[in-house]
Amino acid sequence: MKKQIVIIGISIMFTIVGLCGCFGNDSNSEFNKFIGAWKHGTLPNSGILIFYSNGSCIYRFDTAEWEVKNKQLIIDFPNSNVTFKFNYKFLDNNQILELENVETSKIEDYKKQ
């Protein structure tokens, strides 16, 4: 009887440990990929895109707020009521960020600095 209880206890422990990875916050890890400075790949005078961990950013030489929502990057300028939505892809081991403007379908690429 003691053997069965020990085996059941060990089985429960392995099940709990195995399921712990299923409850991770994937959106948080996706959010963290953006943090830092990104230089435009083809327009050298376009400035640097900077994402801060507090949800603020510098985009097109202006301060804005950003978030990742529904698998899109949203950059919002609250003072001017302008919002950009982008589909995004990380390439080259998260060193290249490709942004596709949802409205215009224009694609821009940025390199991590």
GIGICOR-V529215 format. One record per pair of residues at least 24 apart in sequence whose C-alpha atoms are under 8 Angstrom apart, sorted by the first residue. I is the first residue (numbers start at 1). J is the second residue. If there is no record, write none. Layout:
<<I	J> <I	J>>
This chain:
<<27	68> <30	68> <31	67> <31	68> <33	94> <36	112> <36	113> <37	112> <37	113> <38	110> <38	111> <38	112> <38	113> <39	110> <39	111> <39	112> <39	113> <40	108> <40	109> <40	110> <40	111> <41	108> <41	109> <41	110> <41	111> <42	109>>
